[in-house]
Amino acid sequence: MSVIEEKLKNIFKDLLKVDPENIQTCSYFDNSNWDSMNHLSLIIEIEKVFNIKFTNNQIIDMTSYEEILTFLKNSSDIK
């Protein structure tokens, strides 16, 4: 597991209370803890942990663990 994955999984576990076994399939549409307020908290925490800033369109598009992970892995701003 990469450092990015490990950090992101911890954010999901802490903020959304996702069972570690289900994190990879976690999405906004099937997790009752992932509401609009928690979405903002999630984005803020990811920005803080990875020292990045998302655009509004990116924030709207980030609706699953896999989408967020893919974005982070492909981001040139993360070392």
Secondary structure, DSSP 8 states (H G I E B T S, - for coil): --HHHHHHHHHHHHHH---GGGGGG-BTTT-TT--HHHHHHHHHHHHHHHT----HHHHHH--BHHHHHHHHHH-TT--
